[in-house]
Amino acid sequence: MNKLVWCCKQNKGIDLIEPNENLADGYTNSSEENLLAMVGLKGKWKAITAYYACYDILYALLQKVGIKCEIHDCSIELLNLFDIGREHIDFIQNLKKERINVQYYLKKPKEVDDIKVKNFVNDCRILMANVTEDKINEVRGRVQKLSQ
């Protein structure tokens, strides 16, 4: 939780906003586009689109509950406030590292596991579809407490 406290204090870090279904839908669509593109790609572009397929669906979830965050590590850390397994959090953190390595340091890309990417996206979609008003209020309340 210390990382989330830090994130709340950063410029462009974690902020509560009004929940936005339109942006949630837009990021969901972006995730699906990246997922479709990823399947036909190889090398660094596969790693990049795989990451953004996962990140965009995560950001759709955040928009649905009314959280804005422009720091990717902080957005990923927010997954700890939802009912999602540690393996998914570790997976997107590793995908992010892989994206940075191939995009900025021109390292040789590792193989991307399409199934794990699809499972992450699907599980986040299910989470979004089933998020209740109570869960939204719980998550927002926890963020608000972290911000103080």
C-alpha positions in Angstrom: 0.0 0.0 0.0 3.0 2.3 0.5 3.4 2.5 -3.3 -0.2 3.6 -3.7 0.3 6.3 -1.1 3.3 7.5 -3.1 1.2 7.3 -6.3 -1.6 9.5 -4.8 1.0 12.2 -4.1 2.5 12.4 -7.6 1.6 14.8 -10.3 -0.5 12.8 -12.8 -0.6 10.0 -10.2 -3.9 8.6 -8.8 -6.9 11.0 -8.8 -10.5 10.3 -8.2 -12.8 11.5 -11.0 -16.3 10.9 -12.0 -16.8 7.4 -13.3 -16.9 7.6 -17.1 -18.6 4.7 -19.0 -17.8 6.3 -22.4 -14.0 6.4 -21.7 -14.3 2.9 -20.2 -15.9 1.7 -23.5 -13.3 3.5 -25.5 -10.4 1.9 -23.7 -12.1 -1.5 -23.9 -12.4 -1.0 -27.7 -8.7 0.0 -27.8 -7.8 -3.1 -25.8 -9.7 -5.3 -28.3 -8.0 -3.6 -31.3 -4.6 -4.2 -29.7 -5.5 -7.8 -29.0 -6.5 -8.4 -32.6 -3.3 -6.7 -33.9 -1.1 -8.6 -31.5 -2.1 -12.0 -32.9 -0.7 -11.1 -36.3 2.5 -9.6 -35.2 6.0 -10.8 -34.2 8.9 -9.3 -32.4 8.9 -6.0 -30.6 5.5 -4.9 -32.0 3.9 -8.1 -30.6 5.3 -7.2 -27.1 4.1 -3.6 -27.4 0.6 -4.4 -28.6 0.3 -7.2 -26.0 1.1 -4.8 -23.2 -1.3 -2.1 -24.5 -4.1 -4.7 -24.9 -3.7 -5.4 -21.2 -3.0 -1.9 -20.0 -6.0 -0.4 -21.9 -8.5 -2.9 -20.4 -7.0 -2.1 -17.0 -7.5 1.6 -17.7 -11.1 0.9 -18.8 -11.7 -0.6 -15.4 -10.2 2.4 -13.7 -12.4 4.7 -15.7 -15.4 2.7 -14.8 -14.8 3.2 -11.1 -13.7 6.8 -11.6 -9.9 6.7 -11.2 -7.5 8.6 -13.4 -3.8 7.8 -13.3 -1.1 8.6 -15.9 1.7 6.6 -14.2 1.6 3.1 -15.6 3.2 1.5 -12.5 0.6 3.2 -10.3 -2.3 2.1 -12.5 -1.0 -1.5 -12.3 -0.6 -1.2 -8.5 -4.3 -0.3 -8.3 -5.2 -3.8 -9.4 -4.5 -4.8 -5.8 -7.7 -3.1 -4.9 -9.8 -5.5 -7.1 -10.6 -9.1 -6.9 -7.9 -10.2 -9.4 -5.2 -12.8 -8.8 -1.5 -11.9 -8.0 -0.6 -13.8 -11.2 -2.4 -11.2 -13.3 -0.6 -8.4 -11.6 2.8 -10.1 -12.0 1.9 -10.8 -15.6 1.2 -7.2 -16.6 4.2 -5.9 -14.6 6.4 -8.3 -16.6 4.7 -7.3 -19.9 5.5 -3.7 -19.1 9.2 -4.5 -18.5 9.3 -6.4 -21.7 7.7 -3.5 -23.7 10.2 -1.1 -22.2 13.1 -3.4 -23.0 12.1 -3.9 -26.6 10.9 -0.4 -27.3 13.5 1.7 -25.6 16.5 -0.5 -25.1 16.1 -2.5 -28.4 16.5 -5.8 -26.6 15.6 -9.0 -28.4 11.9 -9.7 -27.6 10.9 -12.7 -25.6 8.0 -14.9 -26.7 4.6 -13.4 -25.8 2.1 -15.9 -24.5 -1.1 -15.0 -26.4 -3.3 -17.1 -24.1 -2.1 -15.3 -21.0 -2.7 -11.9 -22.7 -6.2 -13.0 -23.7 -6.9 -14.4 -20.3 -5.8 -11.1 -18.6 -8.1 -9.1 -21.0 -11.0 -11.4 -20.5 -10.7 -11.5 -16.7 -10.6 -7.7 -16.6 -13.7 -7.6 -18.8 -15.5 -10.0 -16.5 -14.4 -7.9 -13.5 -15.7 -4.8 -15.1 -19.0 -6.4 -16.1 -19.5 -7.6 -12.5 -18.3 -4.6 -10.6 -21.0 -3.4 -8.2 -21.8 0.0 -6.9 -20.6 -1.2 -3.5 -17.2 -2.3 -4.9 -16.9 1.0 -6.7 -17.5 2.8 -3.5 -15.1 0.6 -1.6 -12.3 1.1 -4.1 -12.9 4.9 -4.2 -13.0 5.0 -0.4 -9.7 3.2 -0.1 -8.1 5.6 -2.7 -9.5 8.6 -0.8 -8.0 7.3 2.4 -4.6 6.7 0.7 -4.7 10.3 -0.6 -5.0 11.9 2.8 
